[in-house]
Amino acid sequence: MMVALPLLGGSLFRPILGLLGEVMGGRKAGLLGLTVTLIPLLIGWRWAHSLHDFYLLGIFLGIAGASFAVALPLAGTWYPPEYQGLAMGIAGAGNSGTLVATLFAPRLAQKFGWSTTFALAMAPVIFVWVLFALLAKDSPNRPKRTTWSGYAALF
């Protein structure tokens, strides 16, 4: 159950972040997603104590997994079509942090406790936030925003 909740949360937040990326631009939406990812980590560090708290945190930690809904379009729009697959593959590899967390968080929690593990997890998110704020730029070649009628035509 604890592994499934972030996946469920990611599925719920993916369309929201994707839409925000279209409306606000990838850079702003990415910074917002990283900022919102810090909230459940902070809550887990300072205030989570019951199983119910951890279930709720699991859902909101899914925001980190949903980040590729912003990262892929942001990376892809900088490159011509023949290089977009490579660019988006490299950007998608950035989600390897979820794998690292899955592998190391339980071991860190055994050694230091869950609250300290949440605090430690905030460090790489803050580091990436700073790098993203300094280096990420919206492409001048952004495709025009899809209208609701354009989405309806798909159905």
N, C-alpha and C positions, 0 to 999 in steps of 0.2 A: 504494500500500500504506500509506503513512504517513497518508493522509487517511482510509482505511477503518478503521484500527485504533481510533481514538477512537469512531467510529460503532458498531463492534462492541462495544467496551467499554461504551458507553452502553446498548446493547441488553441486555447481560448484567447491568448494575447497576440498570437501571430497575425490575425487579420487586423487587429487594432493597430499594432505597430506598423504593419504594411500600409494601412490607410494614412496614418500619421506621417509616414515617410513620403507619401505622395503629396499630402497637403502642406506639410511644414518643410519638407526637404529632408534628405537622408542625414545630414549632419545634425540638425536640431533634434530629429526623432531619435537618432542614435544616442545623443547626450541625454535626452529624456529617459530613454530605456535604461541606460547605465545608472542614472540617478535613481530611478525607481527600483532597480535591482538592489541598490544599497539599503533600501528601507527594510525589506524582510531580514537582511543580514544584521542590521542594527537592532531590530526587534528581537531576533534570535539571540543576539549577544546579551542584550540588557534585560528583556522582559519575558521571554518564552520559558514556560516551566511545565505546562501540561501537554499531554498527547494531543489534545484539541489545538493548542497553540502551534504545535509542529505540523499538524495537518494543514492548517491555514498558511503557515510559512511555506510549506511545500508547493502549494498552488501558486503563490506569488513569486517563488524562486523560478517558476517557469518562464518568467519574463526574460531571464538571461538566455534561455533556449530559444525564445521567440525572436531574439535579436537578428537572426539571419534574414528576417523579413525586411529589415532595413539594410543590412550589410550587403546582401547580394545585388539589389538594384543600385545601391550607391557605387559599388565597385564596377559593376557591369557597364554603367553609362559612361565611364571614362575611356572605354576601349572600343575599337571597331569590332563588328560582329565576329570576325575570325579569331579574336583573342578573348572574347567575353567568357567563354567556357572556362578557360584557364584562370582568368581573373576571379570569376565567381567561385571556382574550386578553391583557390587560395583563400578567398574571403570566408568561405564556408568552413575551412580548416580552423578558423579562429574560434569556432564553437567547440574546439577540443578541450576547453576549460571545463565543460560539463563532465567529460571523461575523467579529467584529472581530479575533479571534486568527488566523483563517484568512487574513484580508487583510493584517494587519500583521506577524505573527510572522516570515514569511520575509524581509521587508524589514529588520526589526530584526536578524535573525540575520545577514544579509549585512553590515550595518553594524557590529554589536557582537559577533557570535558567538552560538552557541546557548546557552551557559551563562548569559550575561548576559540573553538573551531570557527564559529560564525565571525568572530572578530578577525581571525587570521584570513578568512575568505574575503573580507572587505579590502585588504591590502592590494591584491591584484586587480580588483574591480576599480579601485581608485587610480591605480597606475594606468590602466587602460583608458579610464575616463580622461586623464590628463593627456595621454598620447593622442587620443581621438580628438580632443578639443584643440590640440596644437596642429595636428596633421590632416585631419579629414576635411575635405572641401566638397561641396556639391558641384557636380559636373555642369559645365555650361551647355552640354548636349542633352540635358534631361528631356526625355520624351514628354509630350503634352499629357496632361492628366486625363485618364479615362473617365468618360461620363457614365452616369447610371444607365443610360440607354445603351452604351457600349457594353456594359456588363450584362444587361438584359439580353442583348443579342447573342451572347455566349450560351445562354440557357435556351 
